[in-house]
Amino acid sequence: MDRMLYVSMSGAKEAMLSQANNANNLANATTDGFKQDFNQFRAQHMEGPGWHTRTYSLDERPATDFTAGPIKVTGRAMDVATKENGYMAILTPAGDEAYIRSASMQIAADGQLLDVHGHPMLNAAGAPIVLPPVDYLEIGHDGTISVVPAGAPANEVVVIDQLRLVEPDHRQLEKGLDGFIRQRPGNEELGQTNIRVISGALEGSNVNTIQALTTMIELTRKYEMQVKMMKTSKDHAGASDKLLSIR
């Protein structure tokens, strides 16, 4: 009975972990630029001496869904999204480069161009973008940043910098536990590419809410089934004890 209990217990635990992953996807259904995580179960033998007599379920996140989300028009000049398989680069708190497909940008007090979460946007050379005081700012389709300096005539438009635009192979990307999308270790540094940028728009989350809700119901039923198996194991153990107690 202990084998039956162990298998059902591990199944219930992994169903809970999968439910947490699915809940995270569902919670970010309205988060701009969010990429949902895939989830799967696989059978795993219990390690130890002797024969592999016990197999338990293992929940894992094999990959991230990097398909593009819907484009929504905002009309805000500092909202940008990339087209095709393009990404923009930001500087993470850890000091390395990460990639995003949508950015609602803002200018900090020191002139740094930041995304909505406060991470510095990088230029084509891989350095943080710093802007002078401006009266007007525009992002071109090629990622160039054009401004009208503060106090200058309205027709005095100056190209200041260019967003770092890359086109990585999705098979070489991974989303870390901190939520940042990076290249897998060991890959070559990505170069600047001619990716098109949509100004005045943001890319929405690629989470399918109907699918996520359906998955939530399925996982709930799987968890309930495992709990019933644990109850059955307990009943069988009780029946065995009664047989052994007969004199």
Protein Blocks (a to p, Z undefined) as FASTA:
>chain_A
ZZmmmmmmmmmmmmmmmmmmmmmmmmmmmgghiacddddddddddedehjdfbccddddd
fbccfbdcddddehiakbccdehjbccddddfkopacddfbdcddddfkopacdfkopac
ddfkopacdddddfbdcddfkopacdddehiafklccdfbdcddddddfklgccdfkopa
cddehiacddddfddcdehiacddfbdfklmmmmmmmmmmmmmmmmmmmmmmmmmmmmmm
mmmmpZZ
